[in-house]
């Protein structure tokens, strides 16, 4: 059995290391630390500057811990974008891992400065803002990546290959769920920072549950199937005393190709940690993948017993590249690293003046970011109107 690593088939000339800076991700940040560790997996990205917090002392401490020169630690993202633009050997791209409300202005500042951007989902708080960033990136010929990390799992890529190659036939139904239980209690009142900003509409936007995890269902299904949502009917529940944003959501969907779907996301589902699961049913078979068991996938072809596909084995397609042999578990950080590897390869090729193939652009772009923001807003619109069907 051989392990095929994810890599570019083209030769890169010159320095093959990209320098980047981060906005957000200061002390005690979960996702900022994940991004930094994942970006350096393949030796293509090095963090050299940052504005890690609105508290400058936090930024200084975080920068010192990361070995960043003090003269490249900034008080805000506007200063960082301008100074890095003017600097000889400034950053190649910026990573934005702040709460949702600041994504638009931060991304806009770097794009206007001619700097590529990786921005956490949701891309922005409104569809109009997301579209504006997409248009600005096009105008400046810059890459805008939205790192939906579940697209980085090898067996998700294998699922995509099976569906796109027609192996399970025409897709007729999709079921996706993402239950968690961490907001069963109002932990935001006790100072839990992750809960505090997600349940605050001023920082999170119009939705908590759908925006935070329901959007991952939408993107994972879209990545695997390529299907576009035609219309949806959603019921968003606000569970938790004095909360104003959803913590549970049920969504019915109709796709442009005639398929139907059901999504359920919850942050108040007792006994569930991070249970993203997607099932795709076609006219010739079906497949099922669960994030908490990412190294296996169930595949059933009509009239045949269910098969278990295991990551890292030679019978998988090349798209399902692995970092470790089968039986050695890969997970969350590895998937993020796969996204960064693809993004970095594309950016290095672009800097080198080479063309970039679709295989080398296997990261989620601004269009995926716009789709995600639109999905969130349409779910909120449907629920607020009494759970009626709304067109996408």
C-alpha positions as CSV (number, residue, x, y, z in Angstrom):
1,X,0.0,0.0,0.0
2,X,1.3,3.4,-0.9
3,X,0.4,6.8,0.5
4,X,0.1,9.6,-2.1
5,X,0.9,13.0,-0.7
6,X,-0.9,16.1,-1.9
7,X,1.5,18.0,-4.0
8,X,1.7,20.1,-7.2
9,X,2.8,18.3,-10.4
10,X,4.5,21.5,-11.6
11,X,7.9,22.8,-10.8
12,X,8.1,25.9,-8.8
13,X,11.1,28.3,-9.2
14,X,12.5,30.7,-6.6
15,X,11.6,30.8,-3.0
16,X,8.8,28.3,-2.2
17,X,7.8,29.8,1.1
18,X,4.9,32.3,1.4
19,X,4.9,34.9,4.2
20,X,1.6,35.7,5.9
21,X,0.1,37.7,8.7
22,X,-2.9,37.0,10.9
23,X,-5.7,39.1,12.1
24,X,-7.2,37.7,15.3
25,X,-6.0,34.4,16.8
26,X,-4.5,35.9,20.0
27,X,-4.1,34.3,23.4
28,X,-6.6,31.4,24.1
29,X,-7.9,31.5,20.5
30,X,-8.8,28.0,19.3
31,X,-9.2,28.6,15.6
32,X,-6.2,30.9,15.2
33,X,-3.9,28.3,16.7
34,X,-5.4,25.6,14.3
35,X,-4.8,27.9,11.3
36,X,-1.2,28.6,12.3
37,X,-0.3,24.9,12.9
38,X,-2.0,23.7,9.8
39,X,-0.5,26.4,7.5
40,X,3.0,25.3,8.4
41,X,2.5,21.6,7.9
42,X,4.0,21.5,4.4
43,X,6.6,24.1,4.8
44,X,5.0,26.5,2.3
45,X,3.7,29.2,4.7
46,X,5.5,31.2,7.5
47,X,3.8,33.7,9.8
48,X,5.8,36.9,10.0
49,X,3.3,39.5,11.3
50,X,0.0,40.0,13.0
51,X,-2.7,42.0,14.7
52,X,-3.9,39.2,17.0
53,X,-6.2,41.2,19.2
54,X,-7.9,44.5,19.8
55,X,-5.8,44.5,23.0
56,X,-2.4,45.5,21.8
57,X,-0.7,43.9,24.8
58,X,-2.3,40.6,23.8
59,X,-0.9,41.1,20.3
60,X,2.5,41.7,21.7
61,X,2.5,38.7,23.9
62,X,1.1,36.4,21.1
63,X,3.7,37.8,18.7
64,X,6.5,37.2,21.2
65,X,5.4,33.6,21.7
66,X,5.4,33.1,17.9
67,X,8.9,34.7,17.5
68,X,7.6,37.6,15.4
69,X,9.6,40.8,15.3
70,X,8.0,43.5,17.4
71,X,8.1,46.0,14.4
72,X,5.6,43.7,12.6
73,X,3.0,43.6,15.4
74,X,0.2,46.0,14.6
75,X,-2.5,47.7,16.6
76,X,-5.2,47.1,13.9
77,X,-5.7,45.5,10.5
78,X,-5.7,48.8,8.6
79,X,-2.3,49.7,9.9
80,X,-1.1,46.1,9.1
81,X,-2.4,46.1,5.6
82,X,-0.9,49.5,4.8
83,X,2.5,48.9,6.4
84,X,2.8,45.4,4.8
85,X,1.9,46.9,1.4
86,X,4.6,49.5,1.7
87,X,7.2,47.1,3.2
88,X,9.9,45.6,1.0
89,X,9.2,41.9,1.3
90,X,5.7,42.3,2.8
91,X,3.3,39.5,3.3
92,X,1.9,37.4,0.5
93,X,-1.4,36.8,2.2
94,X,-3.4,37.6,5.3
95,X,-5.4,35.2,7.4
96,X,-8.5,36.6,9.1
97,X,-9.8,34.6,12.1
98,X,-11.8,37.3,14.0
99,X,-15.5,37.2,14.9
100,X,-17.8,37.4,11.9
101,X,-18.6,41.1,12.2
102,X,-15.1,42.3,11.3
103,X,-14.5,39.9,8.3
104,X,-15.6,42.3,5.6
105,X,-13.6,45.4,6.6
106,X,-10.5,43.3,7.4
107,X,-10.6,41.4,4.1
108,X,-11.4,44.6,2.2
109,X,-8.3,46.3,3.7
110,X,-5.9,43.6,2.5
111,X,-7.5,43.1,-0.9
112,X,-7.3,46.9,-1.5
113,X,-3.6,46.7,-0.5
114,X,-3.0,44.0,-3.1
115,X,-2.7,41.2,-0.6
116,X,-4.3,37.8,-1.0
117,X,-6.7,36.7,1.7
118,X,-7.8,33.6,3.6
119,X,-10.9,34.5,5.6
120,X,-12.8,32.3,8.1
121,X,-16.4,31.5,7.3
122,X,-18.9,32.9,7.1
123,X,-17.1,35.2,4.7
124,X,-19.1,38.2,5.7
125,X,-22.3,39.1,7.6
126,X,-24.3,40.1,4.4
127,X,-24.5,38.7,0.9
128,X,-23.8,42.2,-0.5
129,X,-20.6,42.4,1.4
130,X,-19.5,38.9,0.2
131,X,-20.2,39.9,-3.4
132,X,-18.2,43.1,-2.9
133,X,-15.2,41.1,-1.7
134,X,-15.5,38.7,-4.6
135,X,-15.6,41.6,-7.1
136,X,-12.6,43.3,-5.5
137,X,-10.5,40.1,-5.5
138,X,-11.3,39.7,-9.2
139,X,-10.5,43.3,-10.0
140,X,-7.1,43.0,-8.2
141,X,-6.4,39.5,-9.6
142,X,-6.1,38.2,-6.0
143,X,-7.0,34.9,-4.4
144,X,-9.8,35.0,-1.8
145,X,-10.0,31.6,0.0
146,X,-12.7,30.7,2.5
147,X,-11.3,27.7,4.4
148,X,-14.2,25.4,4.9
149,X,-12.0,22.7,6.3
150,X,-14.2,19.7,5.9
151,X,-13.5,19.8,2.2
152,X,-9.9,18.9,3.1
153,X,-10.7,15.4,4.4
154,X,-9.4,12.7,2.0
155,X,-12.7,10.7,2.1
156,X,-14.8,13.8,1.5
157,X,-12.7,14.2,-1.6
158,X,-13.3,10.6,-2.5
159,X,-17.0,11.1,-1.9
160,X,-16.9,14.0,-4.3
161,X,-15.1,11.9,-6.9
162,X,-17.7,9.1,-6.6
163,X,-20.6,11.5,-7.0
164,X,-19.1,13.5,-9.8
165,X,-18.2,10.4,-11.7
166,X,-21.8,9.2,-11.5
167,X,-20.9,6.1,-9.5
168,X,-24.0,6.4,-7.3
169,X,-26.1,7.6,-10.2
170,X,-28.2,10.8,-10.1
171,X,-28.5,12.3,-6.7
172,X,-32.1,12.2,-5.5
173,X,-31.8,13.0,-1.7
174,X,-29.2,14.4,0.7
175,X,-29.4,14.3,4.5
176,X,-27.0,16.3,6.6
177,X,-26.7,16.9,10.3
178,X,-24.3,18.7,12.7
179,X,-25.3,18.3,16.3
180,X,-23.3,19.6,19.3
181,X,-24.3,20.1,23.0
182,X,-21.9,22.8,24.2
183,X,-24.6,25.5,24.4
184,X,-27.1,23.5,26.5
185,X,-26.2,25.8,29.4
186,X,-25.9,29.5,28.9
187,X,-22.1,29.3,29.3
188,X,-21.7,32.7,27.7
189,X,-22.8,34.3,31.0
190,X,-19.9,32.7,32.7
191,X,-17.4,34.3,30.4
192,X,-16.9,31.5,27.9
193,X,-15.5,33.6,25.1
194,X,-16.4,31.4,22.2
195,X,-20.0,31.2,23.3
196,X,-20.1,35.0,24.1
197,X,-19.3,36.2,20.7
198,X,-21.3,33.5,18.8
199,X,-24.5,34.3,20.7
200,X,-24.0,38.1,20.2
201,X,-25.7,39.4,17.0
202,X,-23.4,42.3,17.0
203,X,-20.4,40.0,16.5
204,X,-21.9,36.8,15.0
205,X,-24.5,38.4,12.6
206,X,-28.1,37.2,12.0
207,X,-27.5,33.6,13.0
208,X,-25.6,31.6,15.5
209,X,-26.3,27.9,14.9
210,X,-26.8,28.0,11.1
211,X,-24.0,30.5,10.7
212,X,-21.6,28.6,12.8
213,X,-22.2,24.9,11.9
214,X,-25.3,24.7,9.6
215,X,-23.1,26.5,7.0
216,X,-20.7,23.6,7.2
217,X,-23.4,21.2,6.1
218,X,-24.3,23.4,3.2
219,X,-20.7,23.7,2.1
220,X,-19.9,20.0,2.5
221,X,-22.9,18.9,0.6
222,X,-22.2,21.4,-2.2
223,X,-18.5,20.3,-2.3
224,X,-19.4,16.7,-2.6
225,X,-22.4,16.9,-5.0
226,X,-21.9,20.2,-6.9
227,X,-25.7,20.8,-6.5
228,X,-27.2,24.2,-6.1
229,X,-30.0,24.9,-3.7
230,X,-33.2,26.1,-5.5
231,X,-35.3,26.8,-2.4
232,X,-35.5,26.0,1.3
233,X,-37.9,26.0,4.3
234,X,-36.3,26.5,7.7
235,X,-37.3,26.6,11.3
236,X,-34.7,28.2,13.6
237,X,-35.2,27.6,17.4
238,X,-33.8,29.9,20.1
239,X,-33.1,27.6,23.0
240,X,-31.5,29.2,26.1
241,X,-32.8,31.9,28.4
242,X,-32.4,35.4,27.2
243,X,-30.7,34.4,24.0
244,X,-31.6,36.1,20.7
245,X,-30.0,33.9,18.1
246,X,-30.7,30.4,17.1
247,X,-29.2,27.3,18.7
248,X,-31.1,24.7,16.8
249,X,-32.2,24.6,13.2
250,X,-34.2,22.3,10.8
251,X,-34.1,22.9,7.1
252,X,-35.9,21.3,4.1
253,X,-34.3,21.9,0.7
254,X,-35.0,21.5,-3.0
255,X,-32.1,21.5,-5.4
256,X,-31.9,22.8,-8.9
257,X,-31.6,19.3,-10.3
258,X,-34.8,18.1,-8.6
259,X,-33.2,16.4,-5.6
260,X,-34.4,17.1,-2.1
261,X,-32.6,17.4,1.2
262,X,-32.9,17.7,5.0
263,X,-30.4,19.5,7.2
264,X,-30.4,19.6,11.0
265,X,-27.9,21.6,13.1
266,X,-27.9,22.0,16.8
267,X,-25.8,23.3,19.7
268,X,-28.2,21.9,22.3
269,X,-28.2,18.2,21.4
270,X,-27.3,16.3,24.5
271,X,-24.5,13.7,24.0
272,X,-23.1,15.1,20.8
273,X,-19.7,16.7,20.5
274,X,-19.1,17.6,16.8
275,X,-21.3,15.3,14.9
276,X,-21.2,16.5,11.3
277,X,-22.6,13.7,9.1
278,X,-23.6,13.7,5.4
279,X,-25.5,11.0,3.5
280,X,-26.0,11.2,-0.2
281,X,-28.5,8.9,-2.0
282,X,-28.5,8.3,-5.7
283,X,-30.2,6.1,-8.3
284,X,-27.3,3.6,-8.2
285,X,-26.2,3.8,-4.6
286,X,-25.4,5.9,-1.6
287,X,-22.6,7.1,0.6
288,X,-22.2,8.2,4.2
289,X,-19.4,10.1,5.9
290,X,-19.1,11.3,9.6
291,X,-16.6,13.9,10.8
292,X,-16.0,12.2,14.1
293,X,-15.0,9.0,12.2
294,X,-13.3,10.7,9.3
295,X,-11.0,7.9,8.2
296,X,-13.9,5.6,7.0
297,X,-16.8,6.1,4.7
298,X,-19.7,3.7,4.0
299,X,-20.6,3.2,0.3
300,X,-23.4,1.1,-1.0
301,X,-24.1,0.2,-4.6
302,X,-27.6,-1.0,-5.5
303,X,-28.0,-4.7,-5.0
304,X,-24.6,-5.1,-3.3
305,X,-23.5,-5.2,0.4
306,X,-22.3,-2.0,2.0
307,X,-18.6,-1.4,1.6
308,X,-16.3,0.5,4.0
309,X,-13.7,2.7,2.3
310,X,-10.7,3.4,4.6
311,X,-8.4,6.4,4.1
312,X,-4.9,5.7,3.0
313,X,-5.6,2.6,0.9
314,X,-4.5,2.1,-2.7
315,X,-8.0,1.4,-4.0
316,X,-9.0,5.1,-3.5
317,X,-8.6,7.7,-6.2
318,X,-5.6,10.1,-6.3
319,X,-7.8,12.9,-5.1
320,X,-8.0,11.2,-1.7
321,X,-4.4,11.9,-0.9
322,X,-3.3,11.0,2.6
323,X,-0.5,12.2,4.9
324,X,-0.3,8.9,6.9
325,X,-0.7,5.2,6.1
326,X,-4.0,3.6,6.7
327,X,-4.8,2.9,10.3
328,X,-2.9,6.0,11.4
329,X,-5.7,8.5,12.1
330,X,-5.7,11.8,10.3
331,X,-8.1,14.5,11.5
332,X,-9.1,18.1,11.9
333,X,-5.7,19.8,11.7
334,X,-4.7,17.5,8.8
335,X,-7.8,18.5,6.8
336,X,-7.1,22.2,7.5
337,X,-3.5,21.6,6.3
338,X,-4.8,20.1,3.1
339,X,-6.8,23.2,2.4
340,X,-3.7,25.4,3.1
341,X,-1.5,23.2,1.0
342,X,-3.8,23.6,-2.0
343,X,-4.1,27.3,-1.5
344,X,-0.4,27.8,-1.0
345,X,0.4,25.7,-4.1
346,X,-2.0,27.8,-6.2
347,X,-0.6,31.0,-4.9
348,X,3.0,29.9,-5.4
349,X,2.3,28.9,-9.0
350,X,0.5,32.2,-9.6
351,X,3.5,34.2,-8.2
352,X,5.7,32.1,-10.5
353,X,3.6,33.1,-13.6
354,X,2.3,29.6,-14.2
355,X,-1.2,28.5,-14.9
356,X,-3.2,26.9,-12.1
357,X,-5.4,23.9,-12.8
358,X,-8.7,23.1,-11.0
359,X,-6.9,20.3,-9.1
360,X,-4.5,22.8,-7.7
361,X,-7.3,25.1,-6.8
362,X,-9.1,22.6,-4.5
363,X,-9.9,25.1,-1.9
364,X,-13.1,27.0,-1.3
365,X,-13.2,30.4,-3.0
366,X,-15.3,33.6,-2.8
367,X,-18.2,32.0,-4.6
368,X,-18.4,29.3,-2.0
369,X,-18.3,32.0,0.6
370,X,-21.1,33.9,-1.0
371,X,-23.2,30.7,-1.2
372,X,-22.7,30.1,2.5
373,X,-23.7,33.6,3.5
374,X,-26.8,33.5,1.2
375,X,-27.8,30.1,2.8
376,X,-27.6,31.6,6.3
377,X,-29.7,34.6,5.4
378,X,-32.3,32.5,3.5
379,X,-32.7,30.2,6.5
380,X,-33.3,33.2,8.8
381,X,-35.7,34.8,6.3
382,X,-37.7,31.6,6.0
383,X,-37.9,31.1,9.7
384,X,-38.9,34.7,10.4
385,X,-41.7,34.5,7.9
386,X,-43.2,31.4,9.6
387,X,-41.1,28.7,8.0
388,X,-42.2,29.3,4.5
389,X,-40.4,28.2,1.3
390,X,-38.0,30.9,0.0
391,X,-36.1,30.9,-3.3
392,X,-32.3,31.0,-3.1
